[in-house]
């Protein structure tokens, strides 16, 4: 081991990273992203940690004879919103960890 290696500094840096990641997770809960399908017929809103928070469906697309089409639009909108949330969260975590978050279970 190198003589100038400061284990305390490394521990402080790791602790700061954990604090920063916790703050980020709290912040991500408050960020909203949206996914749309069918133009704006179905809009899904997810927070930055991938929780579906709200779903808007235009009344004119609700047709009892086409429920499967509406279900497909809902799934597409939700997927888009969640993919955006996961991508944003990954990018934000990478800013804090320098890309190490994937290896640390965050």
N, C-alpha and C positions, 0 to 999 in steps of 0.2 A: 504494500500500500504506500502511496506517495506521502512524503513527510508533510506537505502543505495541505493535505486533504482535511477539510473542516467538516466533520460529521454533523456538528451542531448547525452549521449554516445550511447543510443539505436538509436536515430535519425541519428547520424554520421555513425553508423554501417549499417543502412538501406540505407543511401545515398551512402556509399562505395559499397554496394552490387549492387545497381542500376548502378553505374558507371562501375563496373566489368562486369555486364551482358550486358551492351551496348557494351563494348569492345569485349566481347565474340561474340555477334551477328555480329559485323563487321568482326571478325576473321573467323567465320563460313561461311560467304559469300565467302571467299577466299579458303576454303578447298574443295577439289574435291573427290567425292566417285564414285565408278562405280558399275554397275550391269550388269551381262552378262546372255545371254540366247543362247541356241543352240550351246553350246561350247563357241566360241568367235564370232559366226555369227552376233550377235547383241550386242553392248555394249552401255549402257547409262551412262552418266556422270551427276551427280547432285552435287550442292554445299551443304554446311552444313546447309542451311536453307530450303532445300527441293525444290530448283528450278532446273528444268531440264536444263542443260547448253549445252549439246552436245549429239549427237546420231551418232554412227558409225554402218554401215551395210556393211558386206562383199558383194561384187558384185555377187559372186557365189550363194548367197541365194536369189537373186532377180529373181523370176520366175513368169511371168505374170499369170500362171495357178495356182499358190499357194500363192496368195496375203493374204489369211486368215491366213495361217501358219506364214507368215512374220509378220503380225499384232499381232498375239499371242506372237511371240518372242519379239517384241518391247514392248508390254505391260509388259511382264515378266521382261525384263531387266530394264525398267523404275521403276517398283515396287520395285525391289531389290535395285536399287540405292537410291530411296527415303526412303525406310525403313532403309537403312544404315545411311542416312543423319539424319533422325529423331532420331534414336537411339544414334548416336554420339552427337547430339545437346542436347538431354535429359541428357546424362551422363555428358557433360561439364557443363551444367547449374547446375546439382546436386552438382558438385564439388564446385561451388561458393555459392550456397544457402543452402548447407547441406540437400538437398532433399526438401526444402520448395517451390521451384519454381512452382511445380504443384498446390500449394494452392494460389499462388500469381498471377496467370495469365500469367506467362512467358513461 
